[in-house]
Amino acid sequence: MGNQMKKTKKQKKNISHNPQVESVKACFGEPKAKPYDPTDFKI
């Protein structure tokens, strides 16, 4: 189990390493705690 978890963690890190992709994902793909704020959206 420990080895499998380590593998998954490494894979995830490699996939979501791009900060721009992460920003887009945070804005559109994933649910947010706070409502959408146009002034908070910077690229």
C-alpha distance matrix in Angstrom:
0.0 3.8 5.5 5.2 6.2 8.7 10.0 10.7 12.4 14.4 15.5 16.6 18.5 20.3 21.3 22.7 24.3 27.8 29.5 32.0 29.5 27.7 31.1 32.0 28.7 29.3 32.9 32.5 29.0 27.3 28.9 30.7 31.7 35.3 37.8 38.7 41.0 42.8 43.6 40.0 39.3 39.8 39.0
3.8 0.0 3.8 5.5 5.2 6.3 8.7 10.1 10.7 12.5 14.5 15.6 16.7 18.7 20.3 21.4 22.5 26.2 27.7 30.6 28.4 26.5 29.9 31.2 28.1 28.5 32.2 32.2 28.9 27.2 28.9 30.3 31.2 34.6 37.3 38.1 40.1 41.9 42.4 38.7 38.1 38.4 37.6
5.5 3.8 0.0 3.8 5.5 5.1 6.3 8.8 10.0 10.8 12.5 14.5 15.6 16.9 18.7 20.4 21.3 24.9 27.0 29.7 27.5 26.0 29.6 30.7 27.8 28.7 32.4 32.2 28.9 27.6 29.7 31.3 32.6 35.9 38.4 38.8 40.8 42.3 42.8 39.1 38.3 38.2 37.1
5.2 5.5 3.8 0.0 3.8 5.4 5.1 6.4 8.7 10.0 10.7 12.5 14.4 15.6 16.8 18.6 20.1 23.5 25.6 28.1 25.5 24.1 27.7 28.5 25.4 26.5 30.1 29.6 26.1 24.9 27.1 29.0 30.6 33.9 36.1 36.5 38.7 40.2 41.0 37.4 36.4 36.6 35.4
6.2 5.2 5.5 3.8 0.0 3.8 5.4 5.2 6.2 8.7 9.9 10.6 12.3 14.4 15.5 16.6 18.1 21.6 23.3 25.9 23.5 21.7 25.2 26.2 23.1 23.8 27.4 27.2 23.9 22.4 24.3 26.0 27.3 30.6 33.0 33.6 35.7 37.3 38.0 34.3 33.6 33.9 32.9
8.7 6.3 5.1 5.4 3.8 0.0 3.8 5.5 5.2 6.2 8.7 10.0 10.7 12.5 14.4 15.7 16.5 20.2 22.0 24.9 22.9 21.2 24.7 26.1 23.3 24.1 27.8 27.9 24.8 23.5 25.7 27.1 28.5 31.5 34.0 34.3 36.1 37.5 37.9 34.2 33.3 33.2 32.1
10.0 8.7 6.3 5.1 5.4 3.8 0.0 3.8 5.5 5.3 6.3 8.7 10.0 10.8 12.5 14.6 15.6 19.0 21.4 23.9 21.6 20.5 24.2 25.1 22.5 23.8 27.3 27.1 23.9 23.1 25.7 27.4 29.3 32.2 34.4 34.4 36.2 37.3 38.0 34.4 33.1 33.0 31.5
10.7 10.1 8.8 6.4 5.2 5.5 3.8 0.0 3.8 5.5 5.1 6.1 8.6 10.0 10.6 12.3 14.1 17.4 19.5 21.7 19.2 17.8 21.5 22.2 19.3 20.6 24.1 23.7 20.4 19.5 22.1 23.9 25.9 28.9 30.9 31.0 33.0 34.2 35.1 31.5 30.3 30.4 29.1
12.4 10.7 10.0 8.7 6.2 5.2 5.5 3.8 0.0 3.8 5.5 5.2 6.2 8.7 10.0 10.8 12.0 15.6 17.2 19.9 17.8 16.1 19.6 20.9 18.2 19.0 22.7 22.9 19.9 18.6 21.1 22.5 24.2 27.0 29.4 29.4 31.2 32.4 32.9 29.3 28.3 28.2 27.1
14.4 12.5 10.8 10.0 8.7 6.2 5.3 5.5 3.8 0.0 3.8 5.5 5.1 6.3 8.7 10.3 10.6 14.2 16.5 19.3 17.4 16.2 19.9 21.2 19.0 20.2 23.7 24.0 21.2 20.5 23.4 24.7 26.6 29.2 31.3 31.0 32.5 33.4 33.7 30.1 28.9 28.4 26.8
15.5 14.5 12.5 10.7 9.9 8.7 6.3 5.1 5.5 3.8 0.0 3.8 5.4 5.2 6.3 8.8 10.1 13.2 15.9 18.0 15.6 15.0 18.8 19.5 17.1 18.9 22.2 22.0 19.0 18.9 22.0 23.7 26.1 28.7 30.4 29.8 31.5 32.2 33.0 29.5 27.9 27.5 25.7
16.6 15.6 14.5 12.5 10.6 10.0 8.7 6.1 5.2 5.5 3.8 0.0 3.8 5.4 5.1 6.2 8.3 11.4 13.4 15.6 13.1 11.9 15.6 16.4 13.8 15.3 18.8 18.7 15.8 15.3 18.4 20.0 22.4 24.9 26.7 26.2 27.9 28.8 29.6 26.1 24.6 24.5 23.0
18.5 16.7 15.6 14.4 12.3 10.7 10.0 8.6 6.2 5.1 5.4 3.8 0.0 3.8 5.5 5.5 5.8 9.5 11.4 14.3 12.6 11.2 14.9 16.4 14.5 15.6 19.0 19.6 17.3 16.8 19.8 20.7 22.9 25.1 27.1 26.4 27.7 28.4 28.7 25.2 23.8 23.2 21.7
20.3 18.7 16.9 15.6 14.4 12.5 10.8 10.0 8.7 6.3 5.2 5.4 3.8 0.0 3.8 5.8 5.5 8.6 11.6 13.9 12.1 11.9 15.6 16.7 15.2 17.0 20.1 20.4 18.2 18.4 21.8 23.0 25.5 27.5 29.1 28.0 29.2 29.4 29.9 26.5 24.7 23.8 21.7
21.3 20.3 18.7 16.8 15.5 14.4 12.5 10.6 10.0 8.7 6.3 5.1 5.5 3.8 0.0 3.8 5.7 7.7 10.7 12.2 9.6 9.8 13.5 13.9 12.2 14.5 17.4 17.2 14.8 15.5 19.1 20.6 23.5 25.4 26.6 25.4 26.9 27.1 27.9 24.7 22.6 22.0 19.9
22.7 21.4 20.4 18.6 16.6 15.7 14.6 12.3 10.8 10.3 8.8 6.2 5.5 5.8 3.8 0.0 3.8 5.6 7.5 9.5 7.2 6.3 10.1 11.1 9.5 11.3 14.4 14.8 12.8 13.1 16.5 17.6 20.4 22.1 23.4 22.3 23.5 23.8 24.5 21.2 19.3 18.8 17.0
24.3 22.5 21.3 20.1 18.1 16.5 15.6 14.1 12.0 10.6 10.1 8.3 5.8 5.5 5.7 3.8 0.0 3.8 6.2 9.0 8.2 7.7 10.9 12.7 12.0 13.4 16.2 17.3 15.9 16.1 19.4 19.9 22.4 23.8 25.3 24.0 24.7 24.7 24.8 21.6 19.8 18.6 16.5
27.8 26.2 24.9 23.5 21.6 20.2 19.0 17.4 15.6 14.2 13.2 11.4 9.5 8.6 7.7 5.6 3.8 0.0 3.9 5.6 5.4 6.3 8.9 10.3 10.6 12.3 14.5 15.6 14.9 15.8 19.2 19.5 22.3 23.2 24.2 22.3 22.8 22.3 22.5 19.5 17.3 15.8 13.3
29.5 27.7 27.0 25.6 23.3 22.0 21.4 19.5 17.2 16.5 15.9 13.4 11.4 11.6 10.7 7.5 6.2 3.9 0.0 3.8 5.5 4.9 6.2 8.7 9.7 10.3 12.3 14.2 14.2 14.7 17.6 17.3 19.8 20.3 21.4 19.5 19.6 19.2 19.1 16.0 14.1 12.5 10.5
32.0 30.6 29.7 28.1 25.9 24.9 23.9 21.7 19.9 19.3 18.0 15.6 14.3 13.9 12.2 9.5 9.0 5.6 3.8 0.0 3.8 5.3 5.1 6.3 8.5 9.8 10.7 12.3 12.9 14.3 17.3 17.1 20.0 20.1 20.5 18.0 18.1 17.1 17.4 14.8 12.1 10.5 7.9
29.5 28.4 27.5 25.5 23.5 22.9 21.6 19.2 17.8 17.4 15.6 13.1 12.6 12.1 9.6 7.2 8.2 5.4 5.5 3.8 0.0 3.8 5.4 5.2 6.1 8.5 9.9 10.5 10.2 12.0 15.4 16.0 19.3 19.8 20.2 18.0 18.8 18.3 19.2 16.4 13.7 13.0 10.7
27.7 26.5 26.0 24.1 21.7 21.2 20.5 17.8 16.1 16.2 15.0 11.9 11.2 11.9 9.8 6.3 7.7 6.3 4.9 5.3 3.8 0.0 3.8 5.5 5.0 6.0 8.6 10.0 9.4 9.9 13.0 13.3 16.3 17.1 18.1 16.4 17.4 17.5 18.2 15.0 12.9 12.7 11.4
31.1 29.9 29.6 27.7 25.2 24.7 24.2 21.5 19.6 19.9 18.8 15.6 14.9 15.6 13.5 10.1 10.9 8.9 6.2 5.1 5.4 3.8 0.0 3.8 5.4 5.0 6.2 8.6 9.5 10.1 12.6 12.1 15.0 15.1 15.6 13.5 14.0 13.8 14.4 11.3 9.1 9.0 8.2
32.0 31.2 30.7 28.5 26.2 26.1 25.1 22.2 20.9 21.2 19.5 16.4 16.4 16.7 13.9 11.1 12.7 10.3 8.7 6.3 5.2 5.5 3.8 0.0 3.8 5.4 5.1 6.0 7.3 9.2 12.0 12.3 15.7 15.8 15.5 13.1 14.1 13.6 15.1 12.5 9.7 10.1 9.0
28.7 28.1 27.8 25.4 23.1 23.3 22.5 19.3 18.2 19.0 17.1 13.8 14.5 15.2 12.2 9.5 12.0 10.6 9.7 8.5 6.1 5.0 5.4 3.8 0.0 3.8 5.5 5.3 4.5 6.1 9.4 10.5 14.1 15.0 15.2 13.6 15.4 15.7 17.4 14.5 12.2 13.3 12.5
29.3 28.5 28.7 26.5 23.8 24.1 23.8 20.6 19.0 20.2 18.9 15.3 15.6 17.0 14.5 11.3 13.4 12.3 10.3 9.8 8.5 6.0 5.0 5.4 3.8 0.0 3.8 5.8 6.0 5.4 7.6 7.5 10.8 11.6 12.3 11.0 12.7 13.7 15.0 11.8 10.4 11.9 12.3
32.9 32.2 32.4 30.1 27.4 27.8 27.3 24.1 22.7 23.7 22.2 18.8 19.0 20.1 17.4 14.4 16.2 14.5 12.3 10.7 9.9 8.6 6.2 5.1 5.5 3.8 0.0 3.8 6.4 7.0 8.3 7.9 11.2 10.9 10.5 8.3 10.0 10.5 12.4 9.8 7.9 10.2 10.9
32.5 32.2 32.2 29.6 27.2 27.9 27.1 23.7 22.9 24.0 22.0 18.7 19.6 20.4 17.2 14.8 17.3 15.6 14.2 12.3 10.5 10.0 8.6 6.0 5.3 5.8 3.8 0.0 3.8 6.1 7.9 9.1 12.8 12.9 11.9 9.9 12.4 12.7 15.3 13.2 11.0 13.2 13.4
29.0 28.9 28.9 26.1 23.9 24.8 23.9 20.4 19.9 21.2 19.0 15.8 17.3 18.2 14.8 12.8 15.9 14.9 14.2 12.9 10.2 9.4 9.5 7.3 4.5 6.0 6.4 3.8 0.0 3.8 6.9 9.3 13.1 14.3 14.0 12.8 15.5 16.3 18.7 16.2 14.2 16.1 15.9
27.3 27.2 27.6 24.9 22.4 23.5 23.1 19.5 18.6 20.5 18.9 15.3 16.8 18.4 15.5 13.1 16.1 15.8 14.7 14.3 12.0 9.9 10.1 9.2 6.1 5.4 7.0 6.1 3.8 0.0 3.8 6.4 10.0 11.9 12.5 12.2 15.1 16.7 18.7 15.8 14.7 16.9 17.2
28.9 28.9 29.7 27.1 24.3 25.7 25.7 22.1 21.1 23.4 22.0 18.4 19.8 21.8 19.1 16.5 19.4 19.2 17.6 17.3 15.4 13.0 12.6 12.0 9.4 7.6 8.3 7.9 6.9 3.8 0.0 3.8 6.9 9.1 9.8 10.5 13.8 16.1 18.2 15.5 15.1 17.9 19.0
30.7 30.3 31.3 29.0 26.0 27.1 27.4 23.9 22.5 24.7 23.7 20.0 20.7 23.0 20.6 17.6 19.9 19.5 17.3 17.1 16.0 13.3 12.1 12.3 10.5 7.5 7.9 9.1 9.3 6.4 3.8 0.0 3.8 5.6 7.1 8.3 11.1 13.9 15.5 12.7 13.1 16.0 17.8
31.7 31.2 32.6 30.6 27.3 28.5 29.3 25.9 24.2 26.6 26.1 22.4 22.9 25.5 23.5 20.4 22.4 22.3 19.8 20.0 19.3 16.3 15.0 15.7 14.1 10.8 11.2 12.8 13.1 10.0 6.9 3.8 0.0 3.8 6.9 9.5 11.8 15.2 16.3 13.6 14.9 17.9 20.2
35.3 34.6 35.9 33.9 30.6 31.5 32.2 28.9 27.0 29.2 28.7 24.9 25.1 27.5 25.4 22.1 23.8 23.2 20.3 20.1 19.8 17.1 15.1 15.8 15.0 11.6 10.9 12.9 14.3 11.9 9.1 5.6 3.8 0.0 3.8 6.7 8.5 12.1 13.1 10.9 12.7 16.0 18.7
37.8 37.3 38.4 36.1 33.0 34.0 34.4 30.9 29.4 31.3 30.4 26.7 27.1 29.1 26.6 23.4 25.3 24.2 21.4 20.5 20.2 18.1 15.6 15.5 15.2 12.3 10.5 11.9 14.0 12.5 9.8 7.1 6.9 3.8 0.0 3.8 6.4 9.9 11.8 10.4 11.8 15.5 18.2
38.7 38.1 38.8 36.5 33.6 34.3 34.4 31.0 29.4 31.0 29.8 26.2 26.4 28.0 25.4 22.3 24.0 22.3 19.5 18.0 18.0 16.4 13.5 13.1 13.6 11.0 8.3 9.9 12.8 12.2 10.5 8.3 9.5 6.7 3.8 0.0 3.8 6.5 9.1 8.1 8.6 12.4 15.1
41.0 40.1 40.8 38.7 35.7 36.1 36.2 33.0 31.2 32.5 31.5 27.9 27.7 29.2 26.9 23.5 24.7 22.8 19.6 18.1 18.8 17.4 14.0 14.1 15.4 12.7 10.0 12.4 15.5 15.1 13.8 11.1 11.8 8.5 6.4 3.8 0.0 3.9 5.5 5.3 6.9 10.5 13.7
42.8 41.9 42.3 40.2 37.3 37.5 37.3 34.2 32.4 33.4 32.2 28.8 28.4 29.4 27.1 23.8 24.7 22.3 19.2 17.1 18.3 17.5 13.8 13.6 15.7 13.7 10.5 12.7 16.3 16.7 16.1 13.9 15.2 12.1 9.9 6.5 3.9 0.0 3.8 5.4 5.3 8.5 11.5
43.6 42.4 42.8 41.0 38.0 37.9 38.0 35.1 32.9 33.7 33.0 29.6 28.7 29.9 27.9 24.5 24.8 22.5 19.1 17.4 19.2 18.2 14.4 15.1 17.4 15.0 12.4 15.3 18.7 18.7 18.2 15.5 16.3 13.1 11.8 9.1 5.5 3.8 0.0 3.8 5.5 7.5 11.1
40.0 38.7 39.1 37.4 34.3 34.2 34.4 31.5 29.3 30.1 29.5 26.1 25.2 26.5 24.7 21.2 21.6 19.5 16.0 14.8 16.4 15.0 11.3 12.5 14.5 11.8 9.8 13.2 16.2 15.8 15.5 12.7 13.6 10.9 10.4 8.1 5.3 5.4 3.8 0.0 3.8 6.2 9.8
39.3 38.1 38.3 36.4 33.6 33.3 33.1 30.3 28.3 28.9 27.9 24.6 23.8 24.7 22.6 19.3 19.8 17.3 14.1 12.1 13.7 12.9 9.1 9.7 12.2 10.4 7.9 11.0 14.2 14.7 15.1 13.1 14.9 12.7 11.8 8.6 6.9 5.3 5.5 3.8 0.0 3.8 6.9
39.8 38.4 38.2 36.6 33.9 33.2 33.0 30.4 28.2 28.4 27.5 24.5 23.2 23.8 22.0 18.8 18.6 15.8 12.5 10.5 13.0 12.7 9.0 10.1 13.3 11.9 10.2 13.2 16.1 16.9 17.9 16.0 17.9 16.0 15.5 12.4 10.5 8.5 7.5 6.2 3.8 0.0 3.8
39.0 37.6 37.1 35.4 32.9 32.1 31.5 29.1 27.1 26.8 25.7 23.0 21.7 21.7 19.9 17.0 16.5 13.3 10.5 7.9 10.7 11.4 8.2 9.0 12.5 12.3 10.9 13.4 15.9 17.2 19.0 17.8 20.2 18.7 18.2 15.1 13.7 11.5 11.1 9.8 6.9 3.8 0.0
